[in-house]
Structures are given as C-alpha cells and as structure tokens.
Amino acid sequence: MNETLEQQIRRLEFCRDCIVLDYDAGKEEYNRLEMVIEELKKKKDMNKIKKTGIPKTRKVLMTVEEYQAVLLGLSEIEATTGYGNLPEKDISRYKEAETSLRSLISKFTTTEKKRYGND
C-alpha cells in the first residue's frame, strides 16, 4: 500500500476505535495502536518542519498565575544577569532560560495578555 502519513493515521485511528476494550488483548492492542499513531503524528510534524524549515508556532494556554510566574522568572533573570558578577557558564545558562521564557511568552496571544492586564 502506498499511503500518505495522514491516510495511515486515519486508518489506524479507525481500527483503534473499532477495538472492543472488554478484554485484556483488546486493551493491549488499543494501547499499541495509540503509540503507533502518536509516532506517526510526530513523524508528520517533523516532515512539516523539514519542508518549511520553521516549526509551526502554537498558542499556549496558561492560567493567570502561570503567566505571572513566567514574568517573575524573566525579571529575576534580568536582575541576576544585570549585576555582571556571574561565571560565564552561568550567564549562558541564564540566557538560555531567558530565551525559552520569552519564546513561551511570545506564544501567548495578545488578547490573552490584555485579558490578564499585560501588553
């Protein structure tokens, strides 16, 4: 069979949904198919990244407390690195964390930022 990844995923999802879960063998097969489907979805996502070269930006759902915690973490990093008395390895580690947190904030949509009182 010469199926695309999307077709394989759909076929396996259909098969998975037809399994009777009353027996252990059915549950095991369901779990096995679930893992295979997840692997195919990951492979499909990787193929998209290879084609475009840029991973798709996804929105992030956060609570108010989580958003505020990320902002607090950023301010702590800025304060710590601002003094300039850290070893080079620590500075690079802080910069990586800062980049990661800024990336997370950038995925948080503008309307959500306004709803939480930040721009």
N, C-alpha and C positions, 0 to 999 in steps of 0.2 A: 504494500500500500504506500502511496506517495502523498501523505497528509501533511498539511502545514501544522505548526505547533498549536495554533488556535483550534484547528479541527481535532487534533489529538486530545487537547484539553477538554473540549466539549464532549467528545466520545467517552472519555474516561469519567467525566462528571456524570454523564447519563448512566454509565454502568454502575458507578458508585451509588447513585440514587436508587437503583433498582435492587440493591442488595438487601436481603432480609437480615435484620440485626438480632433475631431471636436466638441465634446460635453463635458459639464462640468462633467458628470458622468464618461466619459472615462478618463478625466484628473485626477479625484479623484482616480479612480481605478489604473491608471498608477502610481500615487504617492504612493498609498498604497502598491502596489506590489514592488515598488522600495525600500520602507522602509523594507518590509519583506525580500527582497533579501539581503539588507545590513546587517540585523540582522543575517541571515543565514551565510553570509560570515564571520562575526565576530565570530560566534559560531564555524565555521570550523577552523578559525585561532586559537581560544582558544583550540580546540581539538588537533591541531598540537603541541601547546605549552605543553599541558599536556602529550602528548605522548613522545616528545623529551626532555622536561624539559628545553629547551633553546629556546627562541624566535628566529625566523629567522632574521638575520641581513639584513637590506635593505639598498641599496645605497641611498644617499641623493643628490639631485640636488640643488646647490647653485650658486648664482652669485658671482663674484669676491668680490663685496662689502660685501656680507653677510659672506663669508668666512673670509675676513679681520676683520669684526666686531666680529666674534667668537674668532679669535686670540687675538684681542684687549681686549675683555672681559676676556679671560684667563689671559692675562698679568696683567690686573687690579686686578683680584682676587689674583694672586700670590703676587703682590706688597702690597695689603691691608693686606693679612694674614701674610705676611712676617715680619711686624713690631711687631706682637705679643701683641698688646695692645687692642685687641677686647674682649668683653664678650664672654663666652663660647657658648651661643645660636647663636650669630652672626657668630662665627667661623664655627659652624656646618652648618649653612645656606650657608655660602660661599663655604664650602667643597661640599655640595650637588650640588650647581650651577656649581662648577668646574667639578665634576664628570659628570654631564649632558652635559656640553660643550665638554668635552673630548670624551664622547660617540658619540656625533654628529660629531666631527672631525674624529673619527675612522671609521665612515660610509662613509666618503668622500674618494673615491678611490685614490690610489697612482697616477694614471695617471692624474687625475684631479688636484691633489696637484702640480704635476710637471708642468702642464699647467699654473697654477697660480703662479708659481715661489717659492713654498714652498715644503719642503720634509716631 
